[in-house]
């Protein structure tokens, strides 16, 4: 096969595959010369990682089709590959693809067993052949050279231009990363097979650098990769305490490449100081000499399984803008689907900004000055949710939020808050007003036609005290008491349908207080939210926690007796669950007692006895009392029981009794 025929074939077939064929392992030997297992029928590379990550002698895993449907796993020796093949399939290696067994060699289930197949290939390099290869029919390229039909020839030809130029210049040329030959011939201008033209092609080959796809980055590559991507978001520079007691600096960016791969990269200390001003959002860069590690979901909201870390050895160069790389990549989800997710989670949303609050400036515990603003977003799923904006996003002029604009947000952290869901746009997230997205056009059309008049379901909660969205196994009172006796190490939550039977107003002939005076000065809480202190103040209304005398107010603290058909129980109900139980606020209780007397408030409480059916949520957890462990039970939430849910519970009880 002549040089030109090989180059022509490379231009047609190797644009994606040679990305990894020309990479080298730690010994300097090309991965393509190693034995490998070829997997087909994949949904993603993660399936291969799960199957072979614990195998001995594994060198790396690469996608061979650019879409994750086919991949190869390279191993050090053919014997190791054959052993791994037997474990995965239960058969001897052969020329055919063989289905992977239900469980991998490491005891993990393989959900793709019905579609996932594998075969062992001893080598992909060209070598001596006993029989000539068949020649394909001429095509529109009008090349009369022999065109390869295997990856062996394509590997050879992908290296041959560089090797040719190296021989011509008598110099050493690195083959990592690889290069893609440009298209040489056409129907009107066939390729010329000449030494001078071939040298020209080889020079063009060297100039066109191939970058490793971001979506295929993993810990298997080590530091032998170079990527090119656009900075879509950048976090502010922040200081932190290092383990040795020194001060450190860090900032992070999210990088997007031409194939849609996205990953988070963090720069520490010297790299952070050197590159922060350079790496502005929207610019394109070439990056190498970084470390790949498992993504830390506490700080990383990017969907990639891994993240990049750069230190003083980082090599980052700004490159010309690449039009093939999008400015940002959204994975929009509607609010109805967000409601059903496991929390906390990170989502991208697009909707109508239906309301906004004024920005609030405050100081954090560490002395930082912060600004936040709450907005409410609705979409065509009929749901709306509160989202908190921070810093410069919160400081935007009110005119940017008025008029119900379409807004798209990337990297919204959704958590449980006050019995509902609440979003917070992270500093590494992105906010787009009036975005040019298909989802934006769809939601705007919905809002104009019917959404503006629709009754929306608000999935957040903006009133009351903070607390988790509670749930638990539904039991009757007797079953709940028995279950609480078994609580030894971890707290449990239960739900009970019952009625209020009594409130303890006296204990041993002593009047029991129904409320206490609490400090209501605002303090920074979770997610930077401003929350009341709620600590008890002394008789002079001085708060020992805030170290000052400030705003105060009453908070309920009741000992309640709840009852159903199976029995009764005494539990402590704290504010605001106590307010729900009494259908009275703490301020109303205080006003009645102070203005009308103790007897008046006790009579008012009796009016609530055996009234509406309640659904209360109880928390049972072990506590130490006088050196002994006992179970403490308290009411953490309460609400009026809905007829539908209560009826379903009673029907279930009837079915269980009939089944006995």
C-alpha positions, 0 to 999 in steps of 0.5 A: 500500500502506497503512502498516499493511499494510506493518507487518504484512508486516514482522512476518511476513517481516523479522525476519532479513533486515532485520538487514543491509538497514538497515546503511550502507556507509562513504559513509552510503548504505544497503547495500540500495540497492547492486547485489548478487549473490545466491548460493543453494545455500550450505553456509556464508558461507565459500563466498561469501567465497572467491569474492568476497573479492578482487573490486574494489568489494566492500562486504560479504556478508550471509546472507539466510536466517539459516542460511547457505544464501542470501547476498548480496554488495553491490558499489559499482556495477552495472558491477562487479557485472556484471563479477564475475558474468561471471567467476564464470559465464562468462555475461551477467547475466539474471533467472535464477540461473546455476551458478557455474563450477568455478573462481572468477575468482581461480583458486580451485576452487569445490567447490560448483559443481554446487549453487551458483548466482548472479544479479545484482540491480541494487537492492533498494530500492523505486522507480517501478513501471510495473505494479501489484503483485498482491494476495495472498489474505487470511489469518488476519491479516485485514488488508485492506491490500496485503501485499508479495511482494518485498523492495523493499516490505519494505525500505520498510516496515521503514523507514517506522515510524521515518521516520513517528515522525521526521516526527511528532517532527521529529527525526532518527532513526538507522536503524542498527541496524534494528528489528523491528516487533512483531506487530500483528493477529490473527484476533480482533483485526485491526490498526487503521489509525490515525495514533495507533496507528501512532505507538504501533507506531513507538515500540515498533519503536524500543525493540526493537533488532536485534543483528548475528548473531555467526556473520556477523561478518567483517572486511567489517563494520568497526566498524559492528555491535552484538552481544549475547551471554553470557560463557561463559568468561573468562580471568584477567587477565595482563600482557605486554610491549608493543612499546614496552617498556611493560607491557600488560594483557589478558583474553579472553572467549568470547561466545555469542548467541541464534543459537548463534554463538560468538566470542572477544573480547580486551580490552587495557589500558584496556578490560581494567582497566575491564571485567574485574570487570564481564564475569563468566561467565554475564552478558549484554552488548551490545558495539560499537566493537570491531575484527574480525580473523582468529583467531590459532589460537595462542591462540584455540580458538574455532571462529569464523573471526574474533575481536574486539579491544577497546581504550579505545574499546570500548562494553560495556553489561550487559543483562538476562539473555536466556533465549534464549542458552544458558549454554554451547555444546558440540561434543562429539567422542568420543576415537576421532575425536580420535585421528585429528585433525591435531594440535595441535587443540582439542576438546570432550569428554564422558566418565567421569572414571575416575582422577585424580592429586593436584595438584602445585604448582610455580613457572614460569620467570617466577616464577609459582606454578602448580598442575596435576592430571592426570585420565583420561577415558574415553568410549563409543568405548572410548578413554581419554586423560589431561587436565591441569587447571590453577589453581582447577580442579586445586585442587578437592577430591578428592571432586569427582573421586571416584566416576567422575563424568561430566565435560564439558570445552570447549576441550581442547588435544590435542597429541603427547606421549611417543609418544601424545596428551595433553590440556590444559584451557586457562584459557579452557576450561570444566569441567562435572561432572555436566553435563545433556547428551544425550552425558553421559546416553549415556556414563553409561549405557554406563559403568553397563552395560558400560564399567566392565568394558571393556578401554579403549585408553589413547591417552596416554603417561605414561612415558618421555621426551618426544618426538614421535609419530614416523612416516615412510616405511618403507624397508629399510636400503640405501634409508634410507642412500641417502635420507639422502644427499639430505637437505640442508636439512630433516630427514626421518624414516624407519622401518626393520625390522631387527635389532641387529647390534652395539653399539660398546664400544671405539674404537681400543682405548679403552673407550667409555662406554655411559651418562653421569650426568645431572641428574634435577632437575625443570624446567618444560617444554612445557605446564607439565609438570615434566621432568627436566633430563637435562644431563650433570653433572661428577664432583662431580654438579654441574649447570651448568644448574641451578646446584646438586648434586641428584638424578642418574641414568644415561642411555644413549648408544649407537652401534649397528649395525642390519642387514637383508637389504639391508645395515647401518648405524651410528647413534646411539641415545639414551635411551630408544630405546636402552633399547628396543633393548637391553631393558635400562634404563640403571640395569640397565646401570650396576648390571651394569658396576659390580657384575660388571665391564665384560666382564659387561655386554659379554656381556649386550649380545651376547645381544641381537644378532640377536634380536627384529625391531625397528622403529626410527625414524630422524631424518636432519638436516643438521649442521655438522662442521669447517665442512662440512655432513653428514647426521647420523642418529640413532635417536629411537624403537624398539619390537618389530616386530609380526608383522602390520605387518612381514608387510604390509611384506614382502608389499608388497616382494614385489608391487613385485618381481613388478611389475618 
